C-alpha cells in the first residue's frame, strides 16, 4: 500500500511539473507575440502543448486504472495536480487566441 501511495505521489508531482512548464511556455508565447514575433510565439505554444501531453498522459493512466476497476485514492496532492493540469490547458487555449489577436493587430 505504501508503494502504491508513493507511486501516486510521483505521478502527481510529475503532473504538476509538466503542467507548470506547459503553462510557463504558454505565457512566454503570449509575451513573444506581444513583442511582434508571431512565428516564435506559435513555436513556444507548440512546445507548451507537447510538454502538456506528458501531464495529460499521466492523468489518462490514472483514469484508465479507475475505469478498469482499480480504485485510485484521491488526496490533496492529486487534486492539486489536476488543478495545475486544467489551468495549463486553459492557458494554452487562451494563449492561442491572444496570439491570433496580436497577429490580426500586426496585419492592420
C-alpha positions as CSV (number, residue, x, y, z in Angstrom):
1,X,0.0,0.0,0.0
2,X,2.8,2.4,0.8
3,X,4.5,1.6,-2.5
4,X,1.2,2.4,-4.3
5,X,0.9,5.7,-2.4
6,X,4.4,6.6,-3.3
7,X,3.7,5.9,-7.0
8,X,0.6,8.0,-6.9
9,X,2.6,10.8,-5.3
10,X,5.3,10.6,-8.0
11,X,2.6,10.7,-10.7
12,X,1.0,13.8,-9.0
13,X,4.4,15.5,-8.8
14,X,5.0,14.7,-12.5
15,X,1.7,16.2,-13.5
16,X,2.4,19.4,-11.5
17,X,5.9,19.7,-13.0
18,X,4.8,19.1,-16.6
19,X,1.7,21.3,-16.3
20,X,3.7,24.1,-14.7
21,X,6.3,24.0,-17.5
22,X,3.5,23.9,-20.1
23,X,1.8,27.0,-18.5
24,X,5.1,28.9,-18.4
25,X,5.7,28.2,-22.1
26,X,2.2,29.3,-23.0
27,X,2.8,32.6,-21.1
28,X,6.1,33.0,-22.8
29,X,4.3,32.6,-26.1
30,X,1.9,35.4,-25.3
31,X,4.8,37.7,-24.3
32,X,6.6,36.8,-27.5
33,X,3.5,37.5,-29.6
34,X,3.1,40.9,-27.8
35,X,6.7,41.7,-28.9
36,X,5.7,41.0,-32.5
37,X,7.3,37.6,-33.1
38,X,4.2,35.6,-34.0
39,X,6.1,32.7,-35.6
40,X,8.3,32.2,-32.4
41,X,5.1,32.5,-30.3
42,X,3.5,29.7,-32.2
43,X,6.6,27.5,-31.7
44,X,6.5,28.2,-28.0
45,X,2.8,27.3,-27.8
46,X,3.5,24.1,-29.7
47,X,6.3,23.3,-27.2
48,X,3.8,24.0,-24.4
49,X,1.3,21.6,-25.8
50,X,4.0,18.9,-26.3
51,X,5.1,19.3,-22.6
52,X,1.5,19.3,-21.5
53,X,0.9,16.0,-23.2
54,X,3.1,14.3,-20.6
55,X,0.9,15.5,-17.8
56,X,-2.2,14.6,-19.8
57,X,-0.9,11.1,-20.4
58,X,-0.3,10.6,-16.7
59,X,-3.8,11.7,-16.0
60,X,-5.1,9.3,-18.6
61,X,-3.3,6.4,-17.0
62,X,-5.0,7.2,-13.7
63,X,-8.4,7.4,-15.4
64,X,-7.7,4.1,-17.1
65,X,-6.8,2.4,-13.8
66,X,-10.0,3.7,-12.2
67,X,-12.1,2.7,-15.3
68,X,-10.5,-0.8,-15.1
69,X,-11.8,-1.3,-11.6
70,X,-8.7,-0.3,-9.7
71,X,-9.6,2.4,-7.3
72,X,-7.2,5.4,-7.3
73,X,-7.2,7.1,-3.9
74,X,-7.7,10.8,-4.2
75,X,-5.7,13.1,-2.0
76,X,-5.0,16.8,-1.9
77,X,-1.8,16.4,-3.9
78,X,-3.7,14.6,-6.7
79,X,-6.4,17.3,-6.7
80,X,-3.6,19.9,-6.8
81,X,-2.0,18.2,-9.8
82,X,-5.3,18.1,-11.6
83,X,-5.8,21.8,-10.9
84,X,-2.4,22.6,-12.4
85,X,-3.2,20.5,-15.5
86,X,-6.5,22.1,-16.2
87,X,-5.1,25.6,-15.6
88,X,-2.3,24.9,-18.1
89,X,-4.7,23.6,-20.7
90,X,-6.9,26.7,-20.3
91,X,-3.8,28.9,-20.5
92,X,-2.8,27.2,-23.8
93,X,-6.2,27.8,-25.3
94,X,-6.2,31.4,-24.3
95,X,-2.6,31.9,-25.5
96,X,-3.7,30.6,-28.9
97,X,-6.5,33.2,-29.1
98,X,-4.2,36.0,-27.8
99,X,-1.6,35.1,-30.4
100,X,-4.2,35.2,-33.1
101,X,-5.3,38.7,-31.9
102,X,-1.7,40.0,-31.9
103,X,-1.3,38.6,-35.4
104,X,-4.5,40.4,-36.6
105,X,-3.4,43.6,-35.0
106,X,0.0,43.4,-36.7
107,X,-1.7,42.9,-40.1
108,X,-3.7,46.1,-39.8
